[in-house]
Amino acid sequence: MKQLIQHYSDDVPKLMETSHVPGISLALFDKNKVLWHQNWGVSNTEKHSAIETNMMFEAASLSKPVFAAIVLRLASRGEFSLDQPLHTILPFTRATDQSLAKQLTARVILSHQTGLPNWGGEYIDFIESPKTSFHYSGEGYVYLQKVLEKMTGKSLQELAESEIFDVVGMKNSQFTWTPNERINRITGHDRLSNPMNRGIPEANAASSLHTTSRDYAKFVMAWFKGTLFDADLIAQAQSPEILITGDERNAKLPLPNGSRLAWTLGWGLQQQNNHVISWHWGDNGVFKAFVAWNSWTNRGMVYFSNSENGLSIAKKLVEPVVGNMANTFHFLNYTQSDNKIWHLEHAALLALKNKHWQEAQSYYQKMQSRSPNNDQIARRITWLQERIRVLNESFVLSEENRNCIVGQYGPRQIKWENGRLYYQRRGNQPHKLLPISATQFLVGDLTDFKISFSTDEKGICNAIVGHYISGEQDRSPRSTTRH
């Protein structure tokens, strides 16, 4: 352990510098105690404020195992069944297919077998039928959260306090808080280390947990040593519910013989030879996190970062403690910062920040030559080509086209002001729209997002479709009449 601690003490500051990560908090633990805990860097690059022990990071999707533990504790006391159809407690009214929605259970949701997308709009279409295959979905967790809140009469924060935080001793952990509460939390940063201040989150079982690495280590220890549930439930919760045969793009995974990836009731699972590693990652954009526990060695680690670059050093931080996780990291598909492509992308993003569109395009083209099958890089190039073309030869939108799209679309609004079209999502700033065609638009200087409009059989715009650089899409139906 001394050698491992020395390794981290020497290497983490170097990794942070080369990977442009302002701050990291890391904890090593076994089944019985936190073996070591350390913070590096600053909580805010503008204020140059050091990270204090009790400062909370956004845990992002590391919220999910905590919520899963709440669900399992309630089920262990017979308050409801993991296999009970949830619509009998609270219908999932946002689902467009109610016959499929009626198949959702806590077991299906915790193991990501809902067939739902990760996030959706006002209404949500199923990608496929529940219990068919693995589809990672935050929407499922949020639905289950609302079911529990109705069933118990308690908020998510109240449930977390009574079922987990107070039991485990997590004194610096919150799913949300009131404006009057003083919360000591870290600031997140984008790829270029610009601080991104965020407001108080709405309680979200899939993503809103704020915590420290020490607190989270206590939670994982409590899960695996039986503090939260008995041995039978631990065994059930750690048994594979669904095998993972593809990454999030549904590409096939070349797994070695004798190894497999799966999902349990709250955790990812990598099985290889005698080693079984439970893990989860967190990605809230400007906060990244990872936790892993090797049940063979009884050793685990968790780290939080306040940077969009935080998972680019995951392999170097995680594997010295829990062992080889190549299959897991292949599934997650985060480019590591020791890869030339990562540094080319960082240079491209700097060019994008400075609105040097053609320079950014040249960097992405160099990336594409090294990774020709990467759909996201190809999409970047296409979107930049569209932007360069629009800036040089702007598309003239007719008054009829403009009147077609102006209106309210759930949380999204299109408005016409001072001779310009604007897009605004509720709670966010407005952005000018740059037309690519009559129904496709770039959104201000945003390079990761654009929109299009779908029309009905009469040619009337009936929904906004959001397009993300990742390839994901979401849809917001029109909620007002056409202007």
Secondary structure, DSSP 8 states (H G I E B T S, - for coil): -HHHHHHHHHHHHHHHHHHT--EEEEEEEESSSEEEEEEEEEEETTTTEE--TT-BEE-GGGHHHHHHHHHHHHHHTTSS-TTS-GGGTS--TTBS-HHHHTT--HHHHHTT-S---SS--SSB--SS-TTSS----HHHHHHHHHHHHHHHS--HHHHHIIIIIHHHT-TT-BS---TTS---B--EE-TT--EE--------TTT--EE-HHHHHHHHHHHHHTSSS-HHHHHHHTS-SEEE-B-TT--B----TTEEEEE-SS-EEEEETTEEEEEEEEE-SS-EEEEEEETTTTEEEEEEESSTTGGGGHHHHHHHHH---HHHHHHHT---TTSHHHHHHHHHHHHHHTT-HHHHHHHHHHHHHH-TT-HHHHHHHHHHHHHHHHHHS-----HHHHHHH-EEETTEEEEEETTEEEEEETTS--EEEEESSSSEEEETT-SSEEEEEEE-TTS-EEEEEEEETTS-EEEEE--S---
